[in-house]
Amino acid sequence: MKKIVVSLLLAIAAIAGTQKSEAVELTFSYGGYTAMDACGYYKDNWHSVNTAWGAVSATVYVPVAKNMMIGPSYTISSASTKGGSNASHLLYNTVLLNGKYQYFSNSTVKLYAHVGLGVEITHFSPKFADSYNKAYFGWQVSPIGATVDLNDTFGLFGEVGFGCQGLVQVGFKFNL
């Protein structure tokens, strides 16, 4: 897994070296109501799973063409089952390859769409059994995103969509 991530980062860095018009973006966000909350698919037939607290994500975007960026992201979330002393836990880890297309820009705001595809790995920790992992298809589709740059290096953003990163995401970004 480490070799894959390092190879992906090196490939992105090589692409970044050929693009001088836009900056590489590093984003951090919080998203509420994820696909893991909404879809029983991610719960391996576990019953009485509480809604997760949301998801925290970090993404690196590299410009590859005019108004187009790609990059990897990592998202983490967790949930537990209702059940008092028998409560069990789920830990969600998601790695996506994301694409972002900016479709509108003025002096104040930039509007974009974001799509991510990858893998979601759930770590199941039953109270009275051995822990185990299961891999699922990970995804995020956010047709509406807006970013406001507060200066040359820092900005705020928000997205509306659905997937492993949440129904609504808000966060901040750094232009490197």
Disulfide bonds with the S-S distance in Angstrom:
none
